[in-house]
Structures are given as C-alpha cells and as structure tokens.
Amino acid sequence: MWKIGILYLLLINLAGFLSMGIDKRKAQKQKWRIPEKVLFLFAILGGSTGSLLGMYTFRHKTKHRQFVIGIPVILVLQLLLAGFLIYRNMTAVNHYTGIGMGTVVTADVYGRDSKQAVEELPALITELNDHVLSWREPESSISYLNQQLQEEKDCRLYPEEQVWLTEAWKLCEDSGGALDITLRPVLDLWGIEGEHPAIPDGKVLQETLEKTGYTKLHISEDGNLTADQAGMTLDLGALGKGITCDKIAERLETMKISGAVVSIGGSILTYGKKPDGSAWNIGIQDPRGEQGTAVGYLKVMDNTVVSTSGDYEKYFMENGVRYHHIMDPVTGYPADSGLVSVTVLCSSGIDSDGLSTACFVLGREKSVELLEKYGAEAVFITTDKKIYLTDGVTDEFQLVNPEYSIVSE
C-alpha cells in the first residue's frame, strides 16, 4: 500500500512539474495554454512540490495572485499532513497477551508494521519452542540431539544450533560451571517442575550427577556434537527465553518497527525507542511479593534483554526450607548463594538469560568479573532484602518497595 502511495506521489509531482514546463513553452509560442485550474489541480492532488519546482525552473509566470500564493500554501499544508501521518505510523501501537514457552507472553509494539508483528509473534515463539528448543517436545531439535546422546552417537548440528550451543558452552565455561546445560537429570530427580517434588536420596543424587557435566560435551568447528559418555542430556531451559528474545529482535529488524517491549516470563526484550523517546520502564518482580508486584523499576534504552532468575519461580517448601529449581551443578542441590533474585541486562538475549542463572549460583561477589567479561549489568537481591547494583544501573534503578534497601559500595 505504501509503495503504491509513493509511486502515486512521484507521478503526480512529475506531472505537476512537466505541466509547468509545457505551459511555459506554449506561452512562448503564443499557443493555447493549459488552464490554470488544471495546473492548480495537480498541486491539490499532491503534486504541489513538483508544481512549485516547475514554476521556478521554467520561470512560469501568471497574473493570478491566488495561483502564485496558493501553490506554496498547499505545499505547506501537505507537508504538515505528511508529517502527521508519519508520526501516526511511528506511534501506532498494537498489543499482545498470550501463553508461550509455558509462561505468559506480552508485547507492546510500535510502528507501521506493529499489527503484523504481534500477529506473527505467537507462531514464532511456538516454532522455536516446539520444533527447536524444548526437550519436552519429542519432535524438537533438542529432543533429537538427546536421543543421539543417549547412545553416545555423534550429532550433526544445524548452523544455528551450533551457534547457540557454542555460546551456551562458553557461558558454562566462563562461569566455572555455575551454568550447566546438562543438569536436566538432576532437575527431574527433584521433580520441582512436577506435581510431587521431593528431596532425592543422596546416593541416587550422586549417581545422577555423574551423568552430567558440560565438559563432557564437545563441539567441533565443523558442527559435530560429541559426548564422552552415553546418557547425556541437553537442556536449554536456562537460555531458551533469551534465545527467543534474540530471534524476535532479528525479525523486528526486518520490519517497520520503531519500538517494542516483549516479555516472555523472566526475560524481557526492549527494542528501539518509545514514541516519546524516553526510556523503557522494566519492573523487577518482588521475590517475596505476589506475582506482578514490583520491588523496583529499571530504565532501559534501545535494544536490551533483561533476564531475571529467582528462587520464587518454581519451588517447594519442606520443614520451613525453600527448595527451588536453580541447581548448583556441584552439589546437585538448589543453589544457596545468599541471593533470592538476580536480574541481568545485556544486549544479547542468550547471554542475559544464561548469566542470570550463573550469577544466582555464583553469588554476588563471584559474579562481578563474569558480568564485566560480557559487558552486562545486574541487580542482586539478597535473602535479607538488600539490593546491590552494578555501576551501570545505579542511576537507572528506582526502588518502590520500602521493605528493601539499596546498598551502596
């Protein structure tokens, strides 16, 4: 539709320009001239720029003052109208709320293609989850790789799989194993994501841990995945929502979108700018409050992924102890680092998502060097309701819950 409109404006302005030249030539030869009403009509129909350029280029003169004044006035009015229409397209917003990847998905998208973007969003998320990332889906790429790994077979990776798994392995390595993409057997043993969670038997837990360890996986430069032993299992659950945010950002990049904020559970993508140019306000969940209650807000600019990992997402209580789903790969028990929540801001979704899990396991002090390596910022919330901010977000965080306090270092 827009291409047709642009073509129309080009043609009508060309007609306005040429009509001035033709009329001038006829006047010089004292021949029948084009009626001024016709020349004026070209301007009214959108060709005012071409008509005005034609008047000055061909030195077209007229005795009618309203004609000389009218065309520039029409041009100004049309420019104002064009500006208004462009602004409306940039600020046009469409919203989406649904379920994807086992969580609530929301989106606010601004720009000319915002309607198309929110219409495509559910299918994009479903495609990634069901056919690529989810170990739960039998037809997914990850499930296929796990079938091969169970038999200690070499696995040929698709280029995109290779990129993701290589980056995942690097995150595991850089975090000293705090993030481990092979921990699925341990999580299954605890059953925290199921209906009957329980503390596993110590001996069984140790036997299960022996089937894990990212260092037992190897990815060659030509895209082959191998394992040192049979029975290994890949799980990109700690990275999947971040990967999806990256893919959504890639798609938005190909569309006429001025800004967007997309939330997939604990990962939030901010893309472009808000219509008024101000920062996006991203709420951080109160780890001990009701769902949707914020402990504070972060001001985020441009393309960023904000990922949060916390002990409040999936857990069960036994004898007053909270057993959550973020496991320490060394002990096989829920991580106990003195943190209840970690929020990481990074330009990469996969890194943001993976780092939030790794930092939760490592604890605040051990996380600083890792965050610096990835150019990431973080908000740490401790068990005693203290909030620690990295340097890059000290001025961007607003605390709204008086039960918590910000610690300056």
C-alpha positions as CSV (number, residue, x, y, z in Angstrom):
1,M,0.0,0.0,0.0
2,W,2.8,2.4,0.9
3,K,4.7,1.6,-2.3
4,I,1.6,2.5,-4.3
5,G,1.2,5.7,-2.4
6,I,4.9,6.7,-3.0
7,L,4.6,5.8,-6.7
8,Y,1.4,8.0,-7.0
9,L,3.2,11.0,-5.4
10,L,6.2,10.6,-7.7
11,L,3.9,10.5,-10.7
12,I,1.6,13.4,-9.7
13,N,4.6,15.6,-8.8
14,L,6.3,14.7,-12.1
15,A,3.0,15.7,-13.9
16,G,2.9,19.0,-11.9
17,F,6.5,19.7,-12.9
18,L,6.1,18.9,-16.5
19,S,2.8,20.7,-16.9
20,M,4.5,23.9,-15.8
21,G,7.2,23.4,-18.5
22,I,4.7,22.6,-21.2
23,D,2.6,25.6,-20.3
24,K,5.6,27.9,-20.4
25,R,6.6,26.6,-23.8
26,K,3.1,27.1,-25.1
27,A,3.1,30.7,-23.8
28,Q,6.4,31.4,-25.6
29,K,4.9,30.2,-28.9
30,Q,1.7,32.0,-28.1
31,K,-0.3,28.8,-28.4
32,W,-3.2,27.6,-26.4
33,R,-2.2,27.2,-22.8
34,I,-3.1,24.7,-20.1
35,P,-5.9,26.2,-18.0
36,E,-4.7,27.4,-14.6
37,K,-7.5,25.3,-12.9
38,V,-5.8,22.2,-14.3
39,L,-2.3,23.3,-13.1
40,F,-3.8,24.1,-9.7
41,L,-5.5,20.7,-9.6
42,F,-2.1,18.9,-9.9
43,A,-1.0,20.8,-6.8
44,I,-4.2,20.0,-4.8
45,L,-3.9,16.3,-5.7
46,G,-0.4,16.0,-4.2
47,G,1.8,17.5,-6.8
48,S,2.5,20.8,-5.1
49,T,6.2,20.2,-4.8
50,G,6.6,19.4,-8.5
51,S,4.4,22.3,-9.4
52,L,6.4,24.7,-7.3
53,L,9.7,23.4,-8.7
54,G,8.3,23.8,-12.2
55,M,7.3,27.4,-11.6
56,Y,10.9,28.3,-10.6
57,T,12.7,26.0,-13.0
58,F,10.8,27.2,-16.1
59,R,10.2,30.7,-14.7
60,H,6.5,30.2,-15.1
61,K,4.6,33.4,-14.6
62,T,0.9,34.2,-14.0
63,K,-1.2,37.2,-13.5
64,H,-3.3,35.5,-10.9
65,R,-2.0,36.2,-7.4
66,Q,-4.0,33.5,-5.8
67,F,-2.3,30.9,-8.0
68,V,1.2,32.2,-7.0
69,I,0.3,32.2,-3.3
70,G,-2.0,29.1,-3.4
71,I,0.6,26.5,-4.5
72,P,3.1,27.3,-1.7
73,V,0.3,27.3,0.8
74,I,-0.9,23.9,-0.5
75,L,2.7,22.6,-0.2
76,V,3.0,23.6,3.4
77,L,-0.4,22.0,4.3
78,Q,0.6,18.8,2.5
79,L,3.9,18.7,4.3
80,L,2.2,19.1,7.7
81,L,-0.2,16.4,6.7
82,A,2.6,14.1,5.7
83,G,4.4,14.8,9.0
84,F,1.3,13.9,10.9
85,L,0.8,10.7,9.0
86,I,4.4,9.7,9.5
87,Y,4.2,10.4,13.2
88,R,1.0,8.4,13.5
89,N,2.6,5.4,11.8
90,M,5.7,5.6,14.1
91,T,3.5,5.7,17.2
92,A,0.9,3.2,16.0
93,V,0.8,0.6,18.8
94,N,-0.5,-3.0,18.9
95,H,-0.6,-5.2,22.0
96,Y,-0.4,-9.0,22.5
97,T,-1.1,-11.2,25.5
98,G,-0.9,-15.0,25.4
99,I,0.8,-18.1,26.6
100,G,4.1,-19.4,25.2
101,M,7.0,-21.5,26.4
102,G,5.0,-22.3,29.5
103,T,4.6,-18.8,30.6
104,V,2.8,-15.5,30.0
105,V,3.9,-13.6,26.9
106,T,3.0,-9.9,26.5
107,A,4.1,-7.4,23.8
108,D,3.6,-3.7,23.1
109,V,4.9,-3.0,19.5
110,Y,5.1,0.5,17.9
111,G,5.4,1.3,14.2
112,R,3.9,0.9,10.8
113,D,4.2,-3.0,10.9
114,S,3.2,-3.3,14.6
115,K,0.0,-5.2,13.7
116,Q,1.8,-7.7,11.6
117,A,4.5,-8.1,14.3
118,V,2.1,-9.0,17.0
119,E,0.2,-11.4,14.6
120,E,3.5,-13.2,13.9
121,L,4.7,-13.4,17.5
122,P,2.8,-16.4,18.7
123,A,3.8,-18.6,15.7
124,L,7.4,-17.5,16.0
125,I,7.6,-18.5,19.7
126,T,5.7,-21.7,19.2
127,E,8.0,-22.7,16.3
128,L,11.1,-22.1,18.4
129,N,9.8,-23.9,21.5
130,D,8.1,-26.9,19.9
131,H,10.4,-27.6,17.0
132,V,13.8,-26.4,18.2
133,L,14.5,-25.6,21.9
134,S,12.2,-27.7,24.2
135,W,13.5,-31.0,25.4
136,R,9.8,-31.8,26.3
137,E,8.7,-31.8,22.7
138,P,9.5,-35.1,21.0
139,E,9.8,-33.5,17.6
140,S,12.2,-30.7,18.6
141,S,15.8,-30.5,17.5
142,I,17.0,-30.7,21.1
143,S,15.0,-33.9,21.7
144,Y,16.6,-35.4,18.6
145,L,20.1,-34.5,19.9
146,N,19.3,-36.0,23.2
147,Q,18.2,-39.3,21.6
148,Q,21.6,-39.4,19.8
149,L,23.5,-38.5,23.0
150,Q,21.7,-41.3,24.9
151,E,23.5,-43.7,22.6
152,E,26.8,-41.8,22.6
153,K,26.4,-41.0,18.9
154,D,27.9,-38.1,17.1
155,C,25.4,-35.4,16.3
156,R,25.5,-33.1,13.3
157,L,24.3,-29.6,14.2
158,Y,22.5,-27.1,12.1
159,P,24.4,-23.8,11.8
160,E,22.0,-22.0,14.2
161,E,22.2,-24.9,16.7
162,Q,26.0,-24.7,16.5
163,V,25.9,-21.0,17.3
164,W,23.6,-21.4,20.3
165,L,25.3,-24.5,21.7
166,T,28.8,-23.0,21.3
167,E,27.7,-19.8,23.1
168,A,26.0,-21.9,25.8
169,W,29.1,-24.0,26.3
170,K,31.1,-20.8,26.5
171,L,28.8,-19.4,29.2
172,C,29.2,-22.7,31.2
173,E,33.0,-22.5,30.9
174,D,33.3,-18.8,31.7
175,S,31.1,-19.2,34.8
176,G,33.2,-22.1,36.0
177,G,30.3,-24.5,35.6
178,A,27.8,-22.4,37.6
179,L,25.7,-22.7,34.5
180,D,25.5,-26.2,33.2
181,I,23.3,-27.2,30.2
182,T,23.4,-30.9,31.1
183,L,21.6,-30.8,34.5
184,R,18.2,-32.0,33.3
185,P,18.6,-35.4,35.0
186,V,19.2,-33.7,38.4
187,L,16.1,-31.4,37.9
188,D,14.0,-34.4,37.0
189,L,15.2,-36.3,40.1
190,W,14.0,-33.4,42.3
191,G,10.7,-33.2,40.5
192,I,10.3,-29.5,41.3
193,E,8.6,-28.8,38.0
194,G,6.2,-31.7,38.6
195,E,3.3,-32.4,40.9
196,H,5.3,-34.4,43.5
197,P,8.6,-32.7,44.3
198,A,10.8,-34.3,46.9
199,I,14.4,-34.3,48.3
200,P,16.2,-37.1,46.5
201,D,18.2,-39.9,48.1
202,G,21.8,-38.8,48.5
203,K,23.3,-41.9,46.7
204,V,20.9,-41.6,43.8
205,L,21.7,-37.9,43.5
206,Q,25.4,-38.6,43.3
207,E,24.8,-41.3,40.6
208,T,22.7,-38.9,38.7
209,L,25.3,-36.1,38.9
210,E,27.8,-38.5,37.2
211,K,25.6,-38.3,34.1
212,T,26.0,-34.5,33.9
213,G,28.8,-32.1,33.2
214,Y,29.1,-29.7,30.3
215,T,32.9,-30.6,29.9
216,K,31.9,-34.0,28.7
217,L,30.3,-32.3,25.6
218,H,32.5,-31.3,22.6
219,I,31.5,-29.1,19.6
220,S,33.8,-29.2,16.6
221,E,34.4,-26.3,14.3
222,D,32.6,-28.1,11.5
223,G,29.4,-28.6,13.6
224,N,29.7,-32.0,15.2
225,L,28.5,-32.6,18.8
226,T,30.0,-35.5,20.7
227,A,29.9,-36.7,24.3
228,D,32.4,-38.5,26.4
229,Q,29.8,-40.9,27.7
230,A,26.3,-42.2,26.8
231,G,23.2,-40.9,28.6
232,M,24.0,-37.2,28.5
233,T,21.0,-34.8,28.2
234,L,20.9,-31.3,26.8
235,D,18.6,-28.7,28.4
236,L,18.5,-25.1,27.2
237,G,15.8,-24.1,29.6
238,A,18.1,-21.6,31.2
239,L,18.7,-20.0,27.8
240,G,15.6,-20.6,25.8
241,K,13.7,-17.4,26.5
242,G,16.8,-15.3,25.9
243,I,17.3,-17.1,22.6
244,T,13.7,-16.4,21.7
245,C,14.2,-12.7,22.5
246,D,17.1,-12.6,20.1
247,K,15.1,-14.2,17.3
248,I,12.2,-11.8,17.9
249,A,14.7,-8.8,17.7
250,E,16.0,-10.2,14.4
251,R,12.5,-10.4,13.0
252,L,11.6,-6.8,14.2
253,E,14.8,-5.6,12.5
254,T,13.3,-6.6,9.1
255,M,10.1,-4.7,9.7
256,K,9.0,-1.1,10.0
257,I,9.0,-1.1,13.8
258,S,10.1,2.0,15.8
259,G,10.0,0.3,19.2
260,A,8.8,-2.7,21.2
261,V,8.8,-4.3,24.6
262,V,8.3,-8.1,24.6
263,S,8.0,-10.1,27.9
264,I,8.5,-13.9,28.0
265,G,8.3,-14.9,31.6
266,G,11.6,-13.9,33.2
267,S,13.1,-12.4,30.0
268,I,12.1,-9.0,28.6
269,L,13.2,-7.6,25.3
270,T,13.3,-3.9,24.7
271,Y,13.7,-2.9,21.1
272,G,14.2,0.6,19.6
273,K,12.6,3.6,21.3
274,K,9.3,4.6,22.9
275,P,7.3,7.1,20.8
276,D,8.3,10.0,23.1
277,G,12.0,8.9,23.1
278,S,12.0,8.2,26.8
279,A,13.5,5.0,28.4
280,W,11.5,1.8,28.8
281,N,10.5,1.1,32.4
282,I,11.0,-2.5,33.3
283,G,9.6,-3.8,36.6
284,I,11.6,-6.3,38.7
285,Q,9.5,-8.8,40.5
286,D,9.4,-8.6,44.3
287,P,10.8,-12.1,45.1
288,R,8.7,-12.3,48.2
289,G,5.6,-10.5,46.9
290,E,2.6,-11.5,44.8
291,Q,3.1,-12.2,41.1
292,G,3.2,-8.8,39.3
293,T,4.3,-6.8,42.3
294,A,7.5,-4.9,41.6
295,V,10.3,-4.2,44.0
296,G,11.6,-1.5,41.7
297,Y,11.9,-0.3,38.1
298,L,14.8,-0.2,35.7
299,K,15.2,2.4,33.0
300,V,16.4,0.7,29.8
301,M,17.3,2.2,26.5
302,D,17.3,0.8,23.0
303,N,18.0,-2.9,22.3
304,T,18.4,-4.8,25.6
305,V,17.3,-8.1,27.1
306,V,16.6,-8.1,30.8
307,S,16.5,-11.6,32.4
308,T,15.7,-12.5,35.9
309,S,16.3,-15.7,37.8
310,G,14.9,-16.2,41.3
311,D,14.1,-18.8,43.9
312,Y,10.4,-17.8,43.8
313,E,9.6,-19.1,40.3
314,K,9.5,-22.9,40.9
315,Y,9.9,-24.3,44.4
316,F,8.5,-26.4,47.2
317,M,8.7,-26.0,51.0
318,E,9.7,-28.7,53.4
319,N,10.4,-28.2,57.1
320,G,10.5,-24.4,56.6
321,V,13.2,-24.7,53.9
322,R,12.6,-23.5,50.3
323,Y,13.9,-25.9,47.6
324,H,13.9,-24.1,44.3
325,H,14.7,-25.1,40.7
326,I,18.1,-23.3,40.2
327,M,20.5,-26.1,40.9
328,D,24.2,-25.9,42.0
329,P,25.9,-28.2,39.5
330,V,28.5,-29.2,42.1
331,T,26.1,-30.3,44.9
332,G,23.0,-31.2,42.9
333,Y,21.1,-29.1,45.5
334,P,19.3,-25.8,45.0
335,A,21.9,-23.0,44.9
336,D,22.5,-21.3,48.2
337,S,24.4,-18.2,47.5
338,G,22.6,-15.7,49.7
339,L,20.5,-14.4,46.8
340,V,16.8,-14.6,46.1
341,S,16.9,-12.9,42.7
342,V,19.3,-11.8,40.0
343,T,18.4,-9.5,37.1
344,V,20.9,-9.2,34.3
345,L,20.9,-6.6,31.5
346,C,22.7,-7.4,28.3
347,S,22.5,-6.7,24.5
348,S,22.3,-10.5,23.9
349,G,19.3,-12.5,25.0
350,I,21.1,-15.8,25.3
351,D,23.9,-14.2,27.4
352,S,21.4,-12.3,29.6
353,D,19.4,-15.4,30.3
354,G,22.4,-17.6,30.9
355,L,24.2,-15.1,33.1
356,S,21.2,-14.5,35.4
357,T,21.3,-18.3,36.2
358,A,25.0,-18.4,36.5
359,C,25.2,-15.4,38.8
360,F,22.4,-16.7,41.0
361,V,24.6,-19.9,41.6
362,L,27.8,-18.0,42.0
363,G,26.6,-15.3,44.3
364,R,27.1,-11.6,44.0
365,E,30.8,-11.2,44.7
366,K,31.9,-14.0,42.3
367,S,29.7,-12.7,39.6
368,V,31.3,-9.3,39.1
369,E,34.2,-10.4,36.9
370,L,31.8,-12.6,34.8
371,L,29.4,-9.7,34.2
372,E,32.3,-7.4,33.2
373,K,33.5,-10.0,30.7
374,Y,30.1,-9.9,28.9
375,G,29.6,-6.2,29.2
376,A,26.5,-6.9,31.3
377,E,24.9,-5.1,34.3
378,A,22.9,-6.6,37.2
379,V,20.6,-6.1,40.1
380,F,21.2,-8.5,43.0
381,I,18.6,-9.1,45.8
382,T,19.7,-10.9,48.9
383,T,17.9,-13.1,51.4
384,D,17.9,-10.1,53.9
385,K,16.2,-7.8,51.4
386,K,19.2,-5.8,50.4
387,I,19.7,-4.7,46.8
388,Y,23.1,-4.4,45.2
389,L,23.5,-2.7,41.8
390,T,26.4,-2.8,39.3
391,D,27.8,0.6,38.3
392,G,26.0,0.8,35.0
393,V,22.5,0.7,36.6
394,T,23.0,2.7,39.8
395,D,21.3,5.7,38.3
396,E,18.7,3.7,36.3
397,F,17.1,1.8,39.2
398,Q,14.2,3.1,41.2
399,L,13.2,1.3,44.4
400,V,9.5,1.4,45.1
401,N,9.2,-1.2,48.0
402,P,10.3,0.3,51.4
403,E,10.9,-3.2,52.8
404,Y,14.0,-3.4,50.7
405,S,17.1,-1.1,50.8
406,I,19.8,-0.3,48.3
407,V,23.4,-0.9,49.5
408,S,26.0,1.5,48.1
409,E,29.6,0.3,47.8
